[in-house]
Amino acid sequence: MNLEKYNRSIKLLCPTCGCSDFSYDEGVDETIQIITCASCKREFNKDKLIQENSENIHEHISETKEEIVNDLTNELQKSLEKAFSGNKNIRFK
């Protein structure tokens, strides 16, 4: 199974204006970085921006989970069908 197809990039949006362009100032730590919206100039730290986009992030996670479960189910069924293909007593629907 190719795990690369499940990699996702989620575009974070400014909760005030919906812009996806940000500039940031380097801090000592990633959590201290100040991120500024290019459109409305609202400032966030990284954690706050992620928190503000949590609904969008969770939606992407749910979609990816569903895709993984479907792919695993199909792969398992194909594997079992192949393993028991010569057996007359076991049938798959």
C-alpha positions as CSV (number, residue, x, y, z in Angstrom):
1,M,0.0,0.0,0.0
2,N,1.3,3.4,-1.0
3,L,1.3,5.6,2.1
4,E,2.4,8.7,0.2
5,K,-1.1,9.2,-1.3
6,Y,-2.4,10.0,2.2
7,N,-0.1,13.0,2.8
8,R,-2.1,16.2,2.9
9,S,-1.3,19.9,2.9
10,I,-3.9,21.9,4.7
11,K,-4.0,25.6,3.9
12,L,-4.6,27.6,7.0
13,L,-6.8,30.6,6.7
14,C,-7.1,33.8,8.7
15,P,-10.3,33.6,10.8
16,T,-10.9,37.3,10.4
17,C,-10.6,37.8,6.6
18,G,-10.1,34.3,5.1
19,C,-6.8,35.1,3.6
20,S,-4.2,32.3,3.3
21,D,-1.1,34.5,3.0
22,F,0.9,35.1,6.1
23,S,4.3,36.5,7.1
24,Y,6.1,35.5,10.3
25,D,8.8,36.7,12.5
26,E,11.3,34.1,13.8
27,G,11.1,33.6,17.5
28,V,13.3,31.6,19.9
29,D,10.8,28.8,19.8
30,E,8.1,27.8,17.1
31,T,5.4,28.5,19.6
32,I,6.7,32.1,20.1
33,Q,6.7,32.9,16.3
34,I,4.4,35.8,15.5
35,I,2.4,35.1,12.3
36,T,0.8,38.2,10.6
37,C,-2.0,38.0,8.1
38,A,-1.0,39.7,4.9
39,S,-4.5,41.1,4.3
40,C,-5.9,42.3,7.6
41,K,-2.6,42.4,9.6
42,R,-4.0,40.4,12.5
43,E,-1.3,38.7,14.5
44,F,-1.3,35.1,15.9
45,N,1.1,32.7,17.4
46,K,1.3,29.3,15.6
47,D,-0.8,27.5,18.2
48,K,-3.6,30.1,18.0
49,L,-3.7,29.9,14.2
50,I,-3.9,26.1,14.3
51,Q,-6.6,26.4,17.0
52,E,-8.6,28.8,14.8
53,N,-8.4,26.4,11.9
54,S,-9.2,23.3,13.9
55,E,-12.5,22.6,12.2
56,N,-10.9,22.6,8.8
57,I,-8.1,20.4,10.0
58,H,-10.5,17.9,11.6
59,E,-12.5,17.7,8.4
60,H,-9.4,16.9,6.4
61,I,-8.4,14.2,9.0
62,S,-11.9,12.7,8.8
63,E,-11.8,12.5,5.0
64,T,-8.3,10.9,5.1
65,K,-9.4,8.4,7.8
66,E,-12.4,7.3,5.6
67,E,-10.1,6.9,2.5
68,I,-7.6,4.8,4.5
69,V,-10.4,2.6,5.9
70,N,-11.9,2.0,2.5
71,D,-8.5,1.3,0.9
72,L,-7.6,-1.2,3.7
73,T,-10.9,-2.9,3.4
74,N,-10.5,-3.4,-0.3
75,E,-6.9,-4.5,0.0
76,L,-7.8,-7.0,2.8
77,Q,-10.7,-8.4,0.7
78,K,-8.5,-8.8,-2.4
79,S,-5.8,-10.5,-0.3
80,L,-8.3,-13.0,1.3
81,E,-9.8,-13.7,-2.1
82,K,-6.4,-14.5,-3.5
83,A,-5.4,-16.6,-0.6
84,F,-8.6,-18.7,-0.7
85,S,-9.1,-18.7,-4.5
86,G,-8.7,-22.5,-4.9
87,N,-11.0,-23.4,-2.0
88,K,-14.5,-24.5,-2.9
89,N,-16.0,-24.1,0.6
90,I,-15.1,-20.5,1.1
91,R,-16.9,-17.8,-1.0
92,F,-16.7,-14.0,-0.8
93,K,-19.5,-11.6,-1.7
